[in-house]
Amino acid sequence: MSETGPTTAANPAWVRQAVDFGALAAFAAGFLFFRLSGQDGDQALVNASWFLVGGAAIAVAAGLILERRLALMPLIVGGFALVFGLLTIVTQNDLFVKLKVTVLNGSLAAALLGGVLLGKRPLKAFLGTVIPITDRAWRILTIRYGLYFLAVALTNELIRNEALVSAVAARMGRPDADPADVWVAFRGVLWIASMAFGLANLPLILKNLQPETAEGTPSPPPDARS
């Protein structure tokens, strides 16, 4: 969703998706590499954080080059990935890379839902672009994304709890399951869920497009994926 027609034409949807998911894909690939190299889950998460930091930096730079601007949402996501990734590397503690998902999504939920209560439309500012839809649609979209981010934050708190994951895995007959593997698998599921949630909101966007300003079919808003 670009601010101008030429930018949209020059950067198709797959390019935007590649930029948005760059850091997450790099992190997942790094984790898989270290796990296959024989490292335990916790250490693999710490070492894979190098890929998260590098991927986040590249994603922000690529977004700046391709979009010729820094929209607030990618900047926030990239900033959180850099800060929490570096904290993980410096402390050698995978708590921070797991906690990032909770803090990032919880903060976004508070900002969006709080903005709605104040009569604002913060989602427009986060996206750094203007989808030609009605104010009512913007409000609904903001509430939906606020609740989605809140659900992600709460779910992450459950999945990152190693004692809880180990207890559930044992009850399912998998006492040898590594909580780190479960958490990374959750991140993969979250990637799919974020795409599905974005697509599920397209009918709302399309139904409330304002014909006098619409220029083609917009893409669903991005999520906090990194």
N, C-alpha and C positions, 0 to 999 in steps of 0.2 A: 504494500500500500504506500505508494509514493505520493509526494506532494504535487508532482507534475506528471503530465502524460509521457514525455520523452524518457524520464527516468524509469517509469514503469515498463516501457517498451524495451529499454536497454537492459533491464534486470528482471527477467521472468521469475515466476514464483519459485522455481526450483533453486535459483541462485540464492534467494532470500532464505529459503529453508536450509540450504547448505551452510549459510553463514550462522543462522540461529542455532543449529545443532552441532556446529563445528567442535566446540569445546567439549560437549558431552560425548561425542563420538570418539574424540581423542582420548578422553579419560577412560572410557569403556575399553578401548583397544589397549591402552596401557595396562589397565588392571588385568585383562585377559593374558597379556604377554607375561607379566610378572607371576601370575598364578601358574601358568604353564611352565614357567621356569623353576617352579618348586617353592616359591615363597608362600607363607601363610597369608590368610585373607587380610589381616590388619596391616602387615608390612606391605602387601601389594597395594592396598589403598593409599598408604603414605607415598610410595614411589610413583603411583599413577597420578598423584596430585601434580607432579611435574608436567604431565600431559594436560591436565586441567588448566594450569596456569598458562602454559604456552598456547593451548587452544583458545583460551579466553582472550589473550592478547591478540592473537591472529584474527579471531572473529570480530573484535572491536575495530581493528585496523581495516579488515576487509569491508566491514559495514561502512566505515568512513570513506573508503575509496569508491565503493560501488554506489553508495547512496549520496556521497558528497556532503554528509552531515552525520551527526551522532544523535539519533533518537534516544529519548530518555530511557525507555525500557531496555534496549540492548546494552546501554551504558550501565544501568543499574545491575543487570544480570552479570555482565562482564566484570564489573567492579567487585561484586560479591564473590565471584569465582576466583578472582585474583587475590583478594584479601584472605579468604578462608583457605584457599589452596596454599598460599604462602605460610599461613599459620600452621597448617598441617605439616608442611615440610620442615619448618623451623623447630617445631616442638616434637616432631616425629610421633604425633598422636592423631589417629584417624578420626577422633571425635569431631574435629573442626570441619572436615570435609562433609561429614554426615550432618552436622548441625547447620551447615550453610543452607540446606534445603528448607529447614524449619524457619530459620531467621528470615531468609529471603521471602518465602511465600507468606509467612506471617506478617511481615512488614507490608507487603503488597496488599494483602487482605485488609489490614488496618487502614491503609491509605485509601483504598477504593471504597470500602464500606463507610469509613469516616467521612470521606468526601461527599458521598451520597447524602448522608445525614445533614451535611452542611449546605446541601443544595448545589454542589459542584459536580463536574464531570471529569474527574481526574484521569480516567482511562484515555481520554483524548490527548492529554498532556503526555502520558506515558508512551503512547504510540508515536508521538511526534508527527502525526499526519491527520488528515481530516477525511473520514469516511462520510459521504453525503447521505446521512440518515437523520431521522427526526430526533429531537431532544428526548422524547419518550423512549425511543429505541436505545439511545446512548445510556439512559438511566438503567434500563433493564439489562443491557449488556454489561454495564459496570457492576451491578449487583451480582449477576451471574459469575463474573470473573472473580469478584471479591470472595464469594462463597466457595468457588473452586479452589482458589489459592489457600483459603482457610482449611479446606478439607485435605489438601496436599500436606500442609504443615502438620496437622494433627496425625495424619496417617504416617508421615515420616517419623514422628516421635515414637510411634508404636514399632515401626520396622527397625529403627536404629537401636532399640532396646535389646541388647544381646541376651539378657536373661530371659526376656519374654519370648524372643525368637527361638532360643534353645529349648525352652519348655514346650512351645508349640510344636517344634520339629520332632522332639522326643515323643510327644503324643501321637504324631503322625507316622511314627516308625522310622524317623530319620535322625537319630541322636548324633550322628556324625556331621550333620549339616553345619557349614561355617556361616555364622551370622553375616560376615562381610560379603559372602557370595549372595546371600539372600537380599542384602541391601542393594547391591549392584543390580541384581535381577529386578528389584523393585524400581530402580531408576529406569530400566528398560521398559517396564510396564508403564511407568509414568510418561515416558516419551510417546508411547502409543496412545495413552489416555489423553494427553494434551492435544494431539492431532485430532482425535475423535471429538473432543470437546469443542475445538475450534470449528470443525466442520458442522457440528450440531448447531452452532450459532449462525451459520450462513443463512438459513431460512429467515431468521429475524432480520438480518442485515438486508437481504434482498427484498423482503416484504416492505421494508421501511426506507428504501432508497428514494431520494428526491430526484425525479426525472430531470429537472432543470439543471442539476449540477452533476449528475451521475456520468461517469466516463468509463463504462465497462464494468465488469464484475470484480468486486474487491476480494482480497484474500482475507481469511479469518485472522483476528488479532493474534500476535505472538504470545507465548507463555514464558514463564520462568523455568527454562529447561536445563540450563547449565548446572 
